Amino acid sequence: MPVSPNLTKRFLTDTDETGRHIVVSRRTGRKYYVEPILGERPPSWGSASPTAGDKEFAHKKGDGKYTGAIKENESLITEENGFVNIKMLEKGMSPMAYIDHIDATYPDKV
């Protein structure tokens, strides 16, 4: 069962808050759906401040406005929703690097 257009629309709703995004390979044409999952504590976003020392963040306007991730139980990437080859990455693993690795196993699109 393929992923429905309705689910794709839901997946791409409120992406600033959810962090959900779709990566389309230019080489193979395959689509990869990505959902950042919240860990034990919410991410801390900011910029390193050279005047505040190594452990301080300079917070800019809008900081804390969006989470950029979801709780694991809010995931839309399930077999029931038509997804196959679902992979939960280890903490710190780059989704883009993993997508590049997986995509390299498929032939070029014609």
N, C-alpha and C positions, 0 to 999 in steps of 0.2 A: 504494500500500500504506500504510494508516494505521499509526500508532505503536501497538504492541501493549500491552495492560495489563501484561504481564510486563516489558516494557522500561521502562514508566513506574515500576513498582515498583523495578526496579534503579536507575533514574535518581534516585529519591528516597531511596535507601539511603545512610546515612552522610553526610547533607547538610552537617553542620558541617565535616567534613573536605574534601568535594569542592566545596562552594559551589553545587552544582546546585540549581536551583529552577524552579518553573513559575509563570508569571504568567497568570492568567485574566482577560480583559477583561470587566468588568461590562457594558460597552456592547454589545460584539459577541459575547461568549461564546467568542471564539477563545483558544486556549492557545498560550503562547510558552514554549519550553523554553530555559533559560539555563544556560550552563556558564562560570564564570570560568576563564580559562586563565592558568597561571603564566607570568610573564615570565622574563627572564634571571636575576633574583634573587627570592627569596621575598618576599612582602609583609612590611612591618614594622608591626605593629599596636601601638597604645598610645594614651595620652592625653598631650597637651602638658602639661608641668609648669611652672606659672608660677614656681616657685622654682629650676628647673634651667636656665633660659634657653630660647631659641627652638629649639635643635637637639636637645633632650633629650626622651625619652619617659618618662613614668611608667608602669611596667609593673605591671599588676594581677594578682591571683591568677588563674591559668589562662592567662596570656599564653604564646603559643607552643604551646598545646595542639592547636589545629587550624590547618590550612593555609588552608582556605576557597577552594581552587582546585585545578585538575588540570593535569597535563601535557597538551599538545596531542594526543599520541598515545593518550591515555586517553579521548578524547571519545566519547560515545555518540551525539552528534548527527551522524549520517551518512545518506546516501541509502539505504545498505543497511539501515538501521534504520527506514526509512519517513519520514524527514524531507525536507521540500521547502523551498525558499527559505531555505537556510542562509546566514547572514551572520556573518562574523568582523568585529567592530568594531575601529576604530582605537584605539590606546592612549589612555586617558583619556576615551573616549566612554561616556556613561551608557547602560547597557542599558535602563533604564526610559524614558529620553527617546526612544531609538530605537523601543522598543515603542509608545509613544504616537504617534510619527510614522507608523509602519506601520499601526497600528490605525485611525488617522483615515482611511485610504483605504478602509476597509470599511464597508458599511452597518450600521445598528443591527440587533440581533437582533429578531426578531418576537415 
